[in-house]
Every structure is written in C-alpha cells, then in structure tokens.
Amino acid sequence: MTRPDPSRLGLPPLLAQCVTIAGAALAGAAVAAIGVPAGWLSGAMIGTAALAAMRIAEPLTTPFRWAAMVSSGVAIGAAVTPQMLQKIAAYPVSIAIMAVSVALSTYACATILARAPGWSRSTAFFASVPGALSYVFAVAATDEKADVSRIAVVQVLRVFLLMGFVPLIVAESGAAVGGAPSGPIDPLTTLAVLAALGCAVGFAMEKANVAGGMLFGAMLISGGAHALSIAPGNPPPVVAIIAQVLIGAWVGVRFIGFDWSLFAHSAPAALGSFLVAVGIAGLFAVAAGLLLSLPFAQTLLAFSPGGLEAMTLLAFAMGIDPLYVGAHHLARFLLISFTLPLALKLWMRPSKPL
C-alpha cells in the first residue's frame, strides 16, 4: 500500500489540511476582531486564498467539506422561526424577479466579455452565468471553443469579491442587520443528534444530485427541530464560527493552482463584468424589496450572484433570513441547470445583419 504524497509543506495531506484550516481560522479571527460583518467567513476565505497564492494551502477532502456543510446547516436551521415560515408566500414572486435578473445579468456580462480581446463568445457566456459553478464548468469543458481557464478567473473572482464586499455594502447602505441568534443553548446531545440526522438526510440528497444536498439536509433537520420546539435553543456560538471558517476555507482553496498571470490579463474584463452583475442584482433587489416590503439586505444577498452554500451562511452570519436567501440560491441553481443548454444555443446563434 502506497503512502499519500506529502503536501508542499512536506506534511501528510491530513495534517496539511489542518494547517490550512488553522490559517483560515487565524485570518477569520483577525477580520472579525476589527468588526467586519461576517468577519469569520470572509476572513477565512481571504486567509486561505493568501495561503493558496503562496502555494502552501492544501485542498480540502470530502470529510472536511461535509463537516463544513453539516455544521453550517445545523447553525442556519437554528435560526428558523415561525415568523420566517409565514413569509414563504412571498418567495415565488421574489424568485420570479430574481430569474429576470439572472437572465439580464448573464446577457449583459456576456456581451461585455465577448467584446474583450481574446474572449470567444462561448467563453464569455460561461464566464457570465451567475452561479451553479460545477455545472457550468462541466458543460464548458465539452465546448472546444470555451477557455475554461478564463471562465475560472471570472467565476472564482466573482465569488471572492462578493463574500468580501457584500457585507460591507450592506453595512454601508445603512440596512439593519442582526447578529447570531440569542437565547438558550442546545445541549451537546441535541447537537449530536441533529448533526447525525442532518448528515444522513444530506447524504441521501447528495446521492439524489440535489444542489448543496449536505447543507440543505442539515438545514431541514435542524430547522424542523427548532421550528417545532423539539430543539430548545441555539447551537453554541463556536459551532457557527467553525461553520464559517470551514466554508471560508472551502471557498479559498479554489485559488490553489490559480493562474495569476492570466488573472492580470483578464482582470479589467472580469472586474467590469462583476460590477455590472452586482449592479443589476442590486437594482432588482431594490425593486423586489419595495414590491414585497422586504429588507434590502435580505434581497441583496438573495439576488447576489454568489455560491449557494457561502451566501446562505453569509446571510446567517449577518442575522438575515437564511431560508429566504437559501431558497433563492437553490432556485438560481435549478434555473441555470435547466435552461443553460437553451440559453447557450440562443447566445451562440449568429445575429442577422440589419
């Protein structure tokens, strides 16, 4: 039996992953200490990305990913209240508005990128799809004209910037945000049962190819238990911190092997498309908030073109309704998954001369 290859630090992979997570935790603590909203999450991501740039970060294996998803789901589910459940009636209208936002954002950003030097139309399209990263990369890999490296630059940079700057945008907008749930603390035995059941349900959802299955399985179990008062309180704050650190590290390790030279060449186009995407999301978030009497912070996080797991946990960390945000990002994933082939066909269709 062969031993696993050591990391760049000369450590076994498991120990190297622990070092990566420790670095993420230290960066998260530093950013949280200066009062940045959701600092543990964004700080962990920034710290891990820095380690990746120095080529000393280690990719996180499936057990760490599952730990991130389950701990996040248990923490988020604890924030579920009957008041949140009563607002579900507003979701269909809000999701419909978000769908229009996704279509307009994709078209606008693809148009911008397609005009940049060195960008094919297919590369511009895949780089502009706001979400469902794994699915987008899988489809792009089958297109000979799509440059997956350029797509990765734009997609990874967008998630990174969103997690780093959206909390600051929300704070500067003057929108009221809360903090972590307060009240009695769940016993350790309750947490263990919720985590075990959440892991089991999440695993089944993963096998059924449900997007973010492990996260939503744990959210379903924890949210149901707390909504029905089966679980008496909230997880200890350390559970939420661990969840944020692990999710931040998981996002940050995407920068391992990142082509920084390509980033330098693609940065103007990537940043331009990012600003357009956020601007469109912000306008539609304002419209949805006014139409449905919802807080701007809530609609902005739901409409922002970020990752499903990261944005849902970001909402929880900022004291914003995570059910609303999570439902929208899951709907975004499903919308993209079902419409991507048709949208690509329409985009690639040659325009008729006037």
C-alpha positions as a Markdown table, in Angstrom:
| # | Residue | x | y | z |
|---|---|---|---|---|
| 1 | Met | 0.0 | 0.0 | 0.0 |
| 2 | Thr | 1.5 | 3.4 | -1.0 |
| 3 | Arg | 1.5 | 6.3 | 1.3 |
| 4 | Pro | -0.2 | 9.5 | 0.2 |
| 5 | Asp | 2.0 | 12.2 | -1.3 |
| 6 | Pro | 3.1 | 14.9 | 1.1 |
| 7 | Ser | 1.9 | 18.5 | 0.7 |
| 8 | Arg | 4.1 | 21.4 | -0.4 |
| 9 | Leu | 5.0 | 21.9 | 3.3 |
| 10 | Gly | 6.3 | 18.3 | 3.4 |
| 11 | Leu | 3.4 | 17.3 | 5.6 |
| 12 | Pro | 0.9 | 14.4 | 5.2 |
| 13 | Pro | -2.3 | 15.6 | 3.4 |
| 14 | Leu | -4.5 | 15.4 | 6.5 |
| 15 | Leu | -2.1 | 17.5 | 8.6 |
| 16 | Ala | -1.6 | 19.9 | 5.7 |
| 17 | Gln | -5.4 | 20.4 | 5.6 |
| 18 | Cys | -5.4 | 21.1 | 9.3 |
| 19 | Val | -2.7 | 23.7 | 8.8 |
| 20 | Thr | -4.8 | 25.3 | 6.0 |
| 21 | Ile | -7.9 | 25.4 | 8.3 |
| 22 | Ala | -5.8 | 26.8 | 11.1 |
| 23 | Gly | -4.6 | 29.6 | 8.8 |
| 24 | Ala | -8.2 | 30.3 | 7.8 |
| 25 | Ala | -9.3 | 30.5 | 11.5 |
| 26 | Leu | -6.5 | 32.9 | 12.3 |
| 27 | Ala | -7.4 | 35.2 | 9.4 |
| 28 | Gly | -11.1 | 34.9 | 10.3 |
| 29 | Ala | -10.4 | 35.9 | 13.9 |
| 30 | Ala | -8.4 | 38.9 | 12.8 |
| 31 | Val | -11.0 | 40.2 | 10.4 |
| 32 | Ala | -13.8 | 39.5 | 12.9 |
| 33 | Ala | -11.8 | 41.4 | 15.6 |
| 34 | Ile | -11.9 | 44.6 | 13.6 |
| 35 | Gly | -15.7 | 44.5 | 13.3 |
| 36 | Val | -16.2 | 43.5 | 9.7 |
| 37 | Pro | -19.6 | 41.9 | 9.2 |
| 38 | Ala | -19.4 | 38.1 | 8.9 |
| 39 | Gly | -15.7 | 38.5 | 9.5 |
| 40 | Trp | -15.0 | 34.9 | 10.4 |
| 41 | Leu | -16.4 | 33.8 | 7.0 |
| 42 | Ser | -14.8 | 36.5 | 4.7 |
| 43 | Gly | -11.5 | 36.5 | 6.8 |
| 44 | Ala | -11.2 | 32.7 | 6.5 |
| 45 | Met | -11.7 | 32.9 | 2.7 |
| 46 | Ile | -9.1 | 35.7 | 2.4 |
| 47 | Gly | -6.6 | 33.9 | 4.6 |
| 48 | Thr | -6.9 | 30.6 | 2.7 |
| 49 | Ala | -6.6 | 32.4 | -0.7 |
| 50 | Ala | -3.4 | 34.1 | 0.6 |
| 51 | Leu | -2.1 | 30.6 | 1.6 |
| 52 | Ala | -3.0 | 29.3 | -1.9 |
| 53 | Ala | -1.2 | 32.2 | -3.5 |
| 54 | Met | 1.9 | 31.3 | -1.5 |
| 55 | Arg | 1.4 | 27.7 | -2.6 |
| 56 | Ile | 1.1 | 26.3 | 0.9 |
| 57 | Ala | -2.6 | 25.6 | 1.0 |
| 58 | Glu | -4.0 | 22.1 | 0.7 |
| 59 | Pro | -7.3 | 21.2 | -1.0 |
| 60 | Leu | -10.0 | 20.1 | 1.5 |
| 61 | Thr | -11.2 | 16.5 | 1.1 |
| 62 | Thr | -14.8 | 15.3 | 1.3 |
| 63 | Pro | -14.9 | 14.8 | 5.1 |
| 64 | Phe | -13.9 | 18.4 | 5.7 |
| 65 | Arg | -16.4 | 19.6 | 3.1 |
| 66 | Trp | -19.2 | 17.6 | 4.7 |
| 67 | Ala | -18.2 | 18.9 | 8.1 |
| 68 | Ala | -18.5 | 22.4 | 6.7 |
| 69 | Met | -21.9 | 21.8 | 5.2 |
| 70 | Val | -23.4 | 19.9 | 8.2 |
| 71 | Ser | -22.1 | 22.4 | 10.8 |
| 72 | Ser | -23.4 | 25.3 | 8.6 |
| 73 | Gly | -26.8 | 23.6 | 8.1 |
| 74 | Val | -27.3 | 22.9 | 11.8 |
| 75 | Ala | -26.4 | 26.5 | 12.7 |
| 76 | Ile | -28.6 | 28.0 | 10.0 |
| 77 | Gly | -31.5 | 25.8 | 10.9 |
| 78 | Ala | -31.4 | 27.0 | 14.4 |
| 79 | Ala | -32.3 | 30.5 | 13.2 |
| 80 | Val | -35.7 | 29.2 | 11.8 |
| 81 | Thr | -38.7 | 30.8 | 13.4 |
| 82 | Pro | -42.4 | 30.6 | 12.8 |
| 83 | Gln | -42.3 | 34.2 | 11.6 |
| 84 | Met | -39.8 | 33.2 | 8.9 |
| 85 | Leu | -42.1 | 30.4 | 7.8 |
| 86 | Gln | -45.0 | 32.8 | 7.4 |
| 87 | Lys | -43.1 | 34.8 | 4.8 |
| 88 | Ile | -42.7 | 31.9 | 2.4 |
| 89 | Ala | -45.7 | 33.1 | 0.4 |
| 90 | Ala | -43.5 | 35.9 | -0.9 |
| 91 | Tyr | -40.9 | 33.6 | -2.3 |
| 92 | Pro | -42.5 | 32.8 | -5.7 |
| 93 | Val | -42.8 | 36.4 | -6.7 |
| 94 | Ser | -39.4 | 37.2 | -5.5 |
| 95 | Ile | -37.8 | 34.2 | -7.2 |
| 96 | Ala | -39.5 | 35.3 | -10.5 |
| 97 | Ile | -38.0 | 38.7 | -10.2 |
| 98 | Met | -34.6 | 37.1 | -9.5 |
| 99 | Ala | -35.0 | 34.9 | -12.6 |
| 100 | Val | -35.3 | 38.0 | -14.8 |
| 101 | Ser | -32.3 | 39.5 | -13.0 |
| 102 | Val | -30.2 | 36.3 | -13.8 |
| 103 | Ala | -31.2 | 36.4 | -17.5 |
| 104 | Leu | -30.4 | 40.1 | -17.9 |
| 105 | Ser | -27.2 | 39.9 | -15.9 |
| 106 | Thr | -25.9 | 36.9 | -18.0 |
| 107 | Tyr | -26.7 | 38.7 | -21.3 |
| 108 | Ala | -25.2 | 42.0 | -20.2 |
| 109 | Cys | -22.0 | 40.5 | -18.8 |
| 110 | Ala | -21.6 | 38.1 | -21.8 |
| 111 | Thr | -21.9 | 41.0 | -24.2 |
| 112 | Ile | -19.2 | 42.9 | -22.3 |
| 113 | Leu | -16.8 | 40.0 | -22.2 |
| 114 | Ala | -17.4 | 39.0 | -25.8 |
| 115 | Arg | -16.1 | 42.3 | -26.9 |
| 116 | Ala | -12.9 | 42.0 | -24.8 |
| 117 | Pro | -9.7 | 40.9 | -26.7 |
| 118 | Gly | -9.1 | 37.1 | -26.6 |
| 119 | Trp | -12.6 | 36.2 | -25.5 |
| 120 | Ser | -14.7 | 33.9 | -27.6 |
| 121 | Arg | -18.5 | 34.1 | -27.4 |
| 122 | Ser | -18.8 | 30.8 | -25.7 |
| 123 | Thr | -16.1 | 31.7 | -23.1 |
| 124 | Ala | -17.9 | 35.0 | -22.5 |
| 125 | Phe | -21.2 | 33.2 | -22.0 |
| 126 | Phe | -20.0 | 30.6 | -19.5 |
| 127 | Ala | -18.0 | 33.2 | -17.5 |
| 128 | Ser | -21.1 | 35.3 | -17.1 |
| 129 | Val | -23.5 | 32.7 | -15.8 |
| 130 | Pro | -24.1 | 33.8 | -12.2 |
| 131 | Gly | -24.0 | 30.5 | -10.2 |
| 132 | Ala | -24.0 | 26.7 | -10.5 |
| 133 | Leu | -20.2 | 26.7 | -10.9 |
| 134 | Ser | -19.7 | 23.0 | -11.0 |
| 135 | Tyr | -22.4 | 22.5 | -13.7 |
| 136 | Val | -21.2 | 25.5 | -15.7 |
| 137 | Phe | -17.6 | 24.1 | -15.7 |
| 138 | Ala | -18.8 | 20.6 | -16.7 |
| 139 | Val | -20.8 | 22.0 | -19.7 |
| 140 | Ala | -18.0 | 24.4 | -20.7 |
| 141 | Ala | -15.5 | 21.5 | -20.7 |
| 142 | Thr | -17.4 | 19.9 | -23.5 |
| 143 | Asp | -17.2 | 23.1 | -25.7 |
| 144 | Glu | -14.0 | 23.2 | -27.7 |
| 145 | Lys | -14.2 | 27.0 | -28.1 |
| 146 | Ala | -14.6 | 27.7 | -24.4 |
| 147 | Asp | -11.5 | 28.7 | -22.5 |
| 148 | Val | -12.0 | 27.1 | -19.1 |
| 149 | Ser | -9.1 | 29.0 | -17.5 |
| 150 | Arg | -10.6 | 32.4 | -18.4 |
| 151 | Ile | -14.0 | 31.1 | -17.2 |
| 152 | Ala | -12.5 | 30.1 | -13.8 |
| 153 | Val | -10.8 | 33.5 | -13.4 |
| 154 | Val | -14.1 | 35.4 | -13.7 |
| 155 | Gln | -16.2 | 32.9 | -11.7 |
| 156 | Val | -13.8 | 32.4 | -8.8 |
| 157 | Leu | -13.1 | 36.2 | -8.6 |
| 158 | Arg | -16.8 | 37.0 | -8.5 |
| 159 | Val | -17.5 | 34.7 | -5.5 |
| 160 | Phe | -14.4 | 36.0 | -3.8 |
| 161 | Leu | -15.4 | 39.6 | -4.2 |
| 162 | Leu | -19.0 | 39.0 | -3.3 |
| 163 | Met | -18.1 | 37.4 | 0.0 |
| 164 | Gly | -15.6 | 40.1 | 0.8 |
| 165 | Phe | -17.6 | 43.2 | -0.2 |
| 166 | Val | -21.3 | 42.4 | 0.0 |
| 167 | Pro | -21.2 | 42.5 | 3.8 |
| 168 | Leu | -19.6 | 45.9 | 3.6 |
| 169 | Ile | -22.1 | 47.1 | 1.0 |
| 170 | Val | -24.9 | 46.1 | 3.3 |
| 171 | Ala | -23.4 | 47.8 | 6.3 |
| 172 | Glu | -22.7 | 51.0 | 4.4 |
| 173 | Ser | -26.2 | 51.1 | 3.0 |
| 174 | Gly | -27.5 | 51.6 | 6.5 |
| 175 | Ala | -29.6 | 48.4 | 6.3 |
| 176 | Ala | -30.5 | 46.9 | 9.6 |
| 177 | Val | -28.8 | 43.6 | 10.2 |
| 178 | Gly | -28.8 | 41.4 | 13.2 |
| 179 | Gly | -26.3 | 39.1 | 14.7 |
| 180 | Ala | -26.2 | 35.4 | 15.6 |
| 181 | Pro | -29.4 | 34.1 | 17.3 |
| 182 | Ser | -29.5 | 34.6 | 21.0 |
| 183 | Gly | -31.3 | 32.6 | 23.7 |
| 184 | Pro | -30.8 | 29.2 | 25.4 |
| 185 | Ile | -28.0 | 26.9 | 24.2 |
| 186 | Asp | -28.8 | 23.4 | 22.8 |
| 187 | Pro | -27.3 | 20.6 | 24.8 |
| 188 | Leu | -24.4 | 18.7 | 23.2 |
| 189 | Thr | -26.5 | 15.6 | 22.9 |
| 190 | Thr | -29.1 | 17.5 | 20.9 |
| 191 | Leu | -26.5 | 18.9 | 18.6 |
| 192 | Ala | -25.0 | 15.4 | 18.1 |
| 193 | Val | -28.4 | 14.0 | 17.1 |
| 194 | Leu | -29.2 | 17.0 | 14.8 |
| 195 | Ala | -25.8 | 16.6 | 13.1 |
| 196 | Ala | -26.1 | 12.8 | 12.7 |
| 197 | Leu | -29.6 | 13.1 | 11.2 |
| 198 | Gly | -28.7 | 16.0 | 9.1 |
| 199 | Cys | -25.7 | 14.2 | 7.7 |
| 200 | Ala | -27.9 | 11.2 | 6.9 |
| 201 | Val | -30.5 | 13.2 | 5.1 |
| 202 | Gly | -27.8 | 15.3 | 3.4 |
| 203 | Phe | -26.1 | 12.3 | 2.2 |
| 204 | Ala | -29.3 | 11.0 | 0.7 |
| 205 | Met | -29.9 | 14.4 | -1.0 |
| 206 | Glu | -26.3 | 14.4 | -2.4 |
| 207 | Lys | -26.9 | 10.9 | -3.9 |
| 208 | Ala | -30.1 | 12.3 | -5.5 |
| 209 | Asn | -27.9 | 15.1 | -7.0 |
| 210 | Val | -29.6 | 17.9 | -5.1 |
| 211 | Ala | -27.6 | 21.0 | -5.2 |
| 212 | Gly | -26.0 | 21.7 | -1.8 |
| 213 | Gly | -27.6 | 18.5 | -0.5 |
| 214 | Met | -25.5 | 18.1 | 2.6 |
| 215 | Leu | -26.2 | 21.7 | 3.6 |
| 216 | Phe | -29.9 | 21.6 | 3.0 |
| 217 | Gly | -30.2 | 18.2 | 4.6 |
| 218 | Ala | -28.8 | 19.5 | 7.9 |
| 219 | Met | -30.8 | 22.7 | 7.5 |
| 220 | Leu | -34.0 | 20.7 | 7.0 |
| 221 | Ile | -33.4 | 18.6 | 10.2 |
| 222 | Ser | -32.2 | 21.5 | 12.4 |
| 223 | Gly | -34.8 | 23.9 | 11.0 |
| 224 | Gly | -37.7 | 21.4 | 11.6 |
| 225 | Ala | -36.5 | 20.6 | 15.1 |
| 226 | His | -36.3 | 24.3 | 16.1 |
| 227 | Ala | -39.5 | 25.3 | 14.4 |
| 228 | Leu | -41.4 | 22.6 | 16.2 |
| 229 | Ser | -39.6 | 23.4 | 19.5 |
| 230 | Ile | -38.1 | 19.9 | 19.6 |
| 231 | Ala | -34.7 | 21.6 | 20.0 |
| 232 | Pro | -34.9 | 24.1 | 22.8 |
| 233 | Gly | -32.3 | 26.7 | 21.8 |
| 234 | Asn | -29.4 | 27.6 | 19.5 |
| 235 | Pro | -26.0 | 25.9 | 19.0 |
| 236 | Pro | -23.1 | 27.3 | 20.9 |
| 237 | Pro | -21.5 | 30.3 | 19.1 |
| 238 | Val | -18.4 | 28.2 | 18.4 |
| 239 | Val | -20.5 | 26.0 | 16.1 |
| 240 | Ala | -21.3 | 29.0 | 13.9 |
| 241 | Ile | -17.7 | 30.1 | 14.0 |
| 242 | Ile | -16.5 | 26.6 | 12.9 |
| 243 | Ala | -19.0 | 26.6 | 10.1 |
| 244 | Gln | -17.9 | 30.0 | 8.8 |
| 245 | Val | -14.2 | 29.1 | 9.0 |
| 246 | Leu | -14.7 | 25.8 | 7.1 |
| 247 | Ile | -16.9 | 27.4 | 4.4 |
| 248 | Gly | -14.4 | 30.2 | 4.1 |
| 249 | Ala | -11.6 | 27.8 | 3.7 |
| 250 | Trp | -13.5 | 25.7 | 1.2 |
| 251 | Val | -14.1 | 28.8 | -1.0 |
| 252 | Gly | -10.5 | 29.9 | -0.5 |
| 253 | Val | -8.9 | 26.7 | -1.7 |
| 254 | Arg | -10.4 | 27.3 | -5.1 |
| 255 | Phe | -7.4 | 29.6 | -5.6 |
| 256 | Ile | -5.0 | 26.6 | -5.4 |
| 257 | Gly | -3.3 | 26.5 | -8.8 |
| 258 | Phe | -5.0 | 29.8 | -9.8 |
| 259 | Asp | -3.4 | 31.3 | -12.9 |
| 260 | Trp | -2.3 | 34.7 | -11.6 |
| 261 | Ser | -0.7 | 35.7 | -14.9 |
| 262 | Leu | -4.0 | 35.0 | -16.7 |
| 263 | Phe | -5.8 | 36.9 | -14.0 |
| 264 | Ala | -3.6 | 40.0 | -14.7 |
| 265 | His | -4.6 | 39.9 | -18.3 |
| 266 | Ser | -8.2 | 39.2 | -17.6 |
| 267 | Ala | -8.7 | 41.5 | -14.6 |
| 268 | Pro | -10.2 | 44.5 | -16.4 |
| 269 | Ala | -12.8 | 42.5 | -18.2 |
| 270 | Ala | -13.5 | 40.3 | -15.1 |
| 271 | Leu | -13.9 | 43.3 | -12.8 |
| 272 | Gly | -16.1 | 45.1 | -15.3 |
| 273 | Ser | -18.5 | 42.2 | -15.7 |
| 274 | Phe | -18.5 | 41.8 | -11.9 |
| 275 | Leu | -19.6 | 45.4 | -11.4 |
| 276 | Val | -22.3 | 45.0 | -14.0 |
| 277 | Ala | -23.6 | 41.8 | -12.4 |
| 278 | Val | -23.7 | 43.3 | -8.9 |
| 279 | Gly | -25.3 | 46.5 | -10.2 |
| 280 | Ile | -28.1 | 44.6 | -11.9 |
| 281 | Ala | -28.6 | 42.3 | -8.9 |
| 282 | Gly | -28.7 | 45.4 | -6.7 |
| 283 | Leu | -31.3 | 47.2 | -8.8 |
| 284 | Phe | -33.6 | 44.1 | -8.9 |
| 285 | Ala | -33.0 | 43.6 | -5.2 |
| 286 | Val | -34.3 | 47.1 | -4.5 |
| 287 | Ala | -37.3 | 46.5 | -6.8 |
| 288 | Ala | -38.2 | 43.2 | -5.0 |
| 289 | Gly | -37.7 | 44.9 | -1.6 |
| 290 | Leu | -40.1 | 47.7 | -2.5 |
| 291 | Leu | -42.7 | 45.5 | -4.1 |
| 292 | Leu | -42.7 | 42.9 | -1.4 |
| 293 | Ser | -41.8 | 45.1 | 1.6 |
| 294 | Leu | -38.6 | 43.1 | 2.3 |
| 295 | Pro | -35.3 | 44.5 | 3.7 |
| 296 | Phe | -32.7 | 45.5 | 1.2 |
| 297 | Ala | -30.0 | 43.5 | 2.9 |
| 298 | Gln | -32.1 | 40.3 | 2.6 |
| 299 | Thr | -33.0 | 40.8 | -1.1 |
| 300 | Leu | -29.4 | 41.8 | -2.0 |
| 301 | Leu | -27.9 | 38.6 | -0.5 |
| 302 | Ala | -30.6 | 36.5 | -2.2 |
| 303 | Phe | -30.0 | 38.2 | -5.6 |
| 304 | Ser | -26.2 | 38.4 | -5.5 |
| 305 | Pro | -24.5 | 36.0 | -8.0 |
| 306 | Gly | -22.6 | 34.0 | -5.4 |
| 307 | Gly | -22.3 | 30.4 | -4.3 |
| 308 | Leu | -25.3 | 28.7 | -2.8 |
| 309 | Glu | -23.6 | 27.5 | 0.4 |
| 310 | Ala | -21.5 | 30.6 | 1.0 |
| 311 | Met | -24.3 | 33.1 | 0.5 |
| 312 | Thr | -26.7 | 31.2 | 2.7 |
| 313 | Leu | -24.2 | 31.0 | 5.5 |
| 314 | Leu | -23.3 | 34.7 | 5.0 |
| 315 | Ala | -27.0 | 35.6 | 5.5 |
| 316 | Phe | -27.0 | 33.6 | 8.7 |
| 317 | Ala | -23.8 | 35.2 | 9.9 |
| 318 | Met | -25.3 | 38.7 | 9.3 |
| 319 | Gly | -28.6 | 37.9 | 11.1 |
| 320 | Ile | -30.5 | 37.9 | 7.8 |
| 321 | Asp | -33.3 | 35.3 | 7.0 |
| 322 | Pro | -31.2 | 32.4 | 5.7 |
| 323 | Leu | -34.3 | 30.5 | 4.4 |
| 324 | Tyr | -35.2 | 33.3 | 2.0 |
| 325 | Val | -31.6 | 33.6 | 0.8 |
| 326 | Gly | -31.0 | 29.8 | 0.5 |
| 327 | Ala | -34.3 | 29.3 | -1.3 |
| 328 | His | -33.3 | 31.9 | -3.9 |
| 329 | His | -29.9 | 30.5 | -4.5 |
| 330 | Leu | -31.2 | 27.0 | -4.8 |
| 331 | Ala | -33.8 | 28.3 | -7.3 |
| 332 | Arg | -31.0 | 30.0 | -9.2 |
| 333 | Phe | -29.1 | 26.7 | -9.4 |
| 334 | Leu | -32.1 | 24.9 | -10.7 |
| 335 | Leu | -33.0 | 27.7 | -13.2 |
| 336 | Ile | -29.4 | 27.6 | -14.6 |
| 337 | Ser | -29.3 | 23.9 | -14.7 |
| 338 | Phe | -32.5 | 23.5 | -16.7 |
| 339 | Thr | -32.0 | 26.5 | -19.0 |
| 340 | Leu | -28.3 | 26.6 | -19.7 |
| 341 | Pro | -28.3 | 24.5 | -22.9 |
| 342 | Leu | -31.1 | 26.5 | -24.4 |
| 343 | Ala | -29.6 | 29.8 | -23.3 |
| 344 | Leu | -26.2 | 28.8 | -24.8 |
| 345 | Lys | -27.9 | 27.9 | -28.1 |
| 346 | Leu | -29.7 | 31.3 | -28.3 |
| 347 | Trp | -26.5 | 33.1 | -27.4 |
| 348 | Met | -24.4 | 31.3 | -30.0 |
| 349 | Arg | -26.9 | 31.9 | -32.8 |
| 350 | Pro | -25.4 | 34.3 | -35.3 |
| 351 | Ser | -27.1 | 37.7 | -35.3 |
| 352 | Lys | -28.9 | 38.7 | -38.5 |
| 353 | Pro | -27.5 | 41.7 | -40.3 |
| 354 | Leu | -29.7 | 44.8 | -40.3 |
